[in-house]
Amino acid sequence: MPSLEIDPEAGFRVDPFSDSLPGCVSITLDRPDRLNSQSPTTWEELVRVRRELPGTVRVVVIRGAGRAFSAGLDRSLLSDDGILALPQLPQDEATARIAGWQAAFDWSSRPDLVSIAAVHGHAIGGGFQLALGTDIRILADDAQLTMAEPTLGIVPDLGGTKRLVDLVGYSRAAEICLTARRVSAEEALRIGLASAVVPAADLDAAVERTVRALLAIDRDAAAETKALLLAAARRTQSEQEAAEREAQYRRLRALTGLDAED
C-alpha cells in the first residue's frame, strides 16, 4: 500500500494490517496519553484517508492505542476557539463544517470496503460514534460504550443517532443517549451493538481471524452482497428480491465470462 502522509495533529496512523494480508489496513488512533481523543483535524484526515485508500484495500480495521478505543472529542476544544466558535458563523457555514466532520464517521456505505472497529476500554461520544460507523464491531470484554454528548450540553452529531436507532431501536437508543450511561461489552452483544465479544487478550487474534475470513470471499461477490444488505432496510420484500435477482444475474455473467462481451 502506498504510504499515506498523515497530519501529526490528527492523532492517528495508517499501517498495513499484516504483511500476509495485503488487502487490509489498520487505522490506529494514537494519542494514548489523551485516551485517543479526537479533533476536527482527526476527522478531516480520516475523510482524506478514506478517499485516498487504493482499490487494493478491501478491509479497514479501526483501533485505539493504549488503554482505550477513544474518549471522543478532546475536551479542550469545548472552548471559544474550538467548536464553540461555530455559533459565530452563519448557520449554513457552520452546518456545512459539521457535515464535513460527519463524513469521517461513515466507514460502512462503500460496498467494496468492509470496516471493523476493534474496541477495547472506553469508546465515548465520538469514539462510540466512530465504532457505530463501521460494518463490524468486535469488542474486548472490557469495552464500555457511552454516548456522553448530552452531559456536555451538546448532541451526538457525527451520524451516531441514526445508526444507533437502526441497531437497537428507538426506545433503547433513547435510554442509552438520554442517560449517558455506560453500555458494557456483554450488553452490547446482547442488544446487537457488537458483532462479537472476546477476552481483551484475544482481541487482536479475533480481528485477524475476521479479516482473513473476509478476504477469503470473492471480492465482487462480497461487494454485491454488501450492497444488497445496505439497501435492504429501505426496500420492500419484493423490491429486495428483485435487487437480488439482478445482482445474481450480474454475478453469473461474470462467473461464466459473458460480462467480458459487454
Summary of the structure (lengths in Angstrom):
residues: 262
radius of gyration: 19.2
end to end distance: 31.4
largest distance: 61.6
contacts: 800
relative contact order: 0.11
helix: 51%
strand: 16%
